[in-house]
Structures are given as C-alpha cells and as structure tokens.
Amino acid sequence: MRQHTPDRSSHMFDRRFLVMLIIPLVIEQLLAVSIGMADTVMVASVGEASVSAISLVDAITILIVTLFAAFATGGAVVASQYLGRKDYESANSAAGQLLVLSLTVSTLLLILCMPVRAPIIRLIFGSIEDEVLALGSTYFLYILASLPFLASYNACAALFRSMGNSRVSLWVSVVMNLLNIGGNAYFIYAMRMGVAGAGLSTLLSRIIGAAIMLTLITKPQNTISIRSWRSMKWQGEMVKRILRIGIPNGIEGSVFQVGKLIVQGFITVFGTAAIAANAISSSVISFTNIPGGAVSLASITIIGQAVGARRHDEALYWGKRLLLISYIAMASLSIPGFFLTPTVVGIFNLSPEASAIAVTVIKATMIMGSLLWSPSFGIPNFLRAAGDAKYTMGVSMFSMWLFRVGVSYFLAISLGWGVYGVWIGMYIDWICRSILFVQRFLRGKWRTKTVI
C-alpha cells in the first residue's frame, strides 16, 4: 500500500496493490475449493453413498465454521480500520483478541458436537439411508477434530489480509492442499479407508497449516502480530468492537447456513441421485464463484482501511471498482464453464440420472451467478467493512427465509419440481439481495456507522 499523502485527491491504493492482494486470494480460494473437491472426486470411486455422506457433513461443517469465521471478519474489520488510522498498537490488540475468540468458540463447538454427531446429521437431514448416516458420522469425527486448527488458520489469514499481505495465506494453502491431496491418495487408495481417509487427510493438513500460520503471525516485522501473551488476555472493550461486527455477521451466517441445510433437507426426499447431483453442482459452481469471493475478502482490507482513515469517498470509489472487477472475473470463468459442463460432470462417475440433473443445474447457475452473485455477496462485505453489519444481517435473514426456504419448498415439494425448484428459489434470493444491497451502498447510509 502507498503511504497516505496530505493531498486527499490521491488514492490510498494503487493498481499494483490491488493485483498483489487479489491474485493470491483468487489462487488461495481455488486451492480451498479444490480441497473439498479432491475429497469428493477421490471418494467418488467408493460409491455415491460416500459422496452423499461427505456432502451432507460439509453442509453442516459450513454452519459450524461460519460461527467462528464471523469473529475472523469482525477482527479483520477492526484491525483494518485501526491500520487506516495508523493506530498500530490497537491493531495488535485486536489481533490477540481475535485469536482468543476464534480458539474459544471452535473448541467449545468441538466439545459440544463430538458426542452427538450422528444425531445431528439425522436431525437435520431426516430420513437418509443408514449407510449414508454411518459414513457421514465417521467423516464428521475428523472434521470436528480439525475445527480449532481451522479457526486458528482463518484468524491468522484474516490478519495478514488486513495488512494487505495475502501471499502468506496463499503459500500456506499450497502446503495444506498438497498435504491433503497426498493424504487422500494414501489413506483412500493405498489404505482403503474410504471417507475416514478423506477426513484424516483433512485433519492433518489443517493441523500443519495452523502451526505454520501461528508461527508466522508472531514475527515482529509484521505490522500486525501477536507479539506477547499479554495481547492474548481478555480485553473487554476490544472484544466488544470485534463482536459489533462479529455477532451480526455470525447470526447472519448461521441463519443463512441453517436455511441452506433446511433446503438441502428438501433434496434428500428425492433420493441419493438427487443428493449426489446437488453436491456435485455445488462443488463445480463454487469454482466460478472464486474470483467474487477473493474480491469480497480483499474488500475488508480496502474498504476497512479507507473508512478507518475517514475517507468515505475513497471507500465508495474502490467499492465500485471492486464490483466491476468481480463481474469481469466471474464472467471469464462462467462463459467457458457453461460449455464445458458435460465434460466436467463426467469426471465424477455419477449415474445417468444424477449427471443429467447436475448438467442442467450447473449451466443455469453459471448464467445467473455471473449476473447476480457479485452484488448479492460482494457488496455486503463492503458494508461490513464499513461497520454496517446489522443491515446485511437483516436483509440476508429476510431474503433467505422468504425466498431460499419458502419459495424453494413451494417449488420443490408443493409443485414437485425437485432439485430444480430449490435452485430457482436460490436465484430469486439473489435477485432480492442484489437490489437491496446495491441501493444501500449507493445511498451511503453506511457512512454514519462507527466501529473504532
């Protein structure tokens, strides 16, 4: 990042800073998605029941991870705004409190969920086949054990992004990805451990990734670092600042994921082929969303620092440009992806019924996603970075329950449209979110919000 100058007409960031921040995030997001994809592809050789089990557990895991990921976002927003103000001591204090919160929440979730993991799966997804339930319970064991390590990694990665350094988390992601792929090959194919092998490989890769990140965040040359255990002591006022963003973000994310789980429960009614097709569709679509996700992560640093420096016009300027970048990048993947969909789906060795469903869903979602995903999920991060987290929470909860849950149920169950009805409900949800978030950002209500 360029140093701020007295001339307020100059921009806080330049093109090189954007490239150096966003490109590593794109690659990192690609690697993160590929870890989940690797589990699915490699386990697919064992059978559709294993694919379904992993997809159901991953859906639950996202809900759990969302709780402490919200704290990472809150901590990153606070740290970024302090950096924009050049208050480095407070930024370091926020870093310590973020790590304390992340470890505490993830450890509590591990303790609470481990003994009842099978009942959790049954409660959420209802009448799934016994084989899928047993495999899902096994996989869930390893994923729960990995939560504190994943929380530590996410917290440290968020802090490095706040500094404008996304290269660190990229290289650690490379290490984790290689370890996970190698572990999958060994445990699934050589040891024939099936879903247990996929889970064990994920656990080991997260342990090593967390250890590396925790070591790097203590380096004194970092603008933000955990420089002493004193910063790890509970600091009520700093925790409140983090929670001012983290709690609305956590409620929003948790309710959003609960809604997604309910909708996924609709799909289980239509059988294993429908579950597998939905899982593969979600995995493939997640690749086209990678550029948008990277821009959203970058916006925490850029918008947060601009707001912290009290340069709201600068925040608006970069918000518009980040949105444009997200549109262009996502379209560049969605257009060729549309035509390659049948080939990609063929990799997963699905049944003809599941393959046909997946191809239709993926093609439709690539069109709708390229138009609606960026304003629907990118702009909310702009607003959170400015401290406007309660509004994003309200909109997300309203739109989720009315459209993604209510309309999906009507279309999928009442009208009998099956998997297609669920995805159409999601498109309607995106339309609502896009309209409300674009309107909020352009009208500038977020300028009145304060975090630090």
C-alpha angles and dihedrals in degrees: 000000000000118000115261114255131204089249102091091193089073119087123248092224135038134208093264091055090052092049093047090049102041103038095058088046091054091051091044092051089049090054092046091053092044091058090061091040091051091055091050097045095045094044090048087078088065094055146276092282090063092047090050092048093053092046092052093047091046089054090054092043091056088057092052095044090050091066096062094029085065090061090050089055092047092050092046092051092050093045092047093051091049089051090051087054090044091237096142097168092059090045089057090047090053089051093057094048092048091056092047092052094045094050094044096051096043093049092050091050090050092052094045099045103038098077094045103038095122094049089048091056092046093046094052101039102029118194102026121149116276092239092055090048093051094048091045092052091053094049091045090058093065095040092054091049089055096054099095090049093048090048091053092048093048093048093050092044090052090052093050089050089051087060090051091251110124094152094082095059089043094059093043088051089054090055092046092047094051091047092049095048092046091046091050091052092050102040098037102037106023099033094030092222096146115195090357088061092051090050095046091050091052091048094051093047091051093049092054093042092052092048092054094047094047089052094049096047090061093060108119093217090070116100086225119032145145094251100167141009087248089077088057093062116104112273109186099197094049091046089054090055091051092046091050085073099022099055098052089041091049093048090046094048095043095048089045091053092044088055090050091050091051090050091048087053088060088059094053087067089068096057141251095305091057092047092050093046091050091048093051092045091053092049095049094045090051088067094059089049093056097094091049091049091050092051090049091054092047090052091066089064098040101040092036094054092044092052091044089055088050091242100134095163087057090052091051091047094053093040091061092047094047089052091052091049090051092052094049095045095048093047090052089061100036097054098057090033090060092061095041095051098103091050093048094048090051090065091070097061094228125168116268090255094051092044093053092051093047095050093052094046095046095050093049093046094050089059095045094040095053088055103038113019098079098055091036096055107010100056093050088062089052088054094046091051088056092049097257094126099134093061093051089049093052095047094045094050093046095048094042097054097038099044114013093042105023100038092039091055092049094048099037102037109018096040094031097234091139119195091355092060091054093053093045088054088054092053090054089050090054091052092053094046092048094053095048097042095047090050092050095049096048095046090055102225087141089070090076095057122100131196104166 
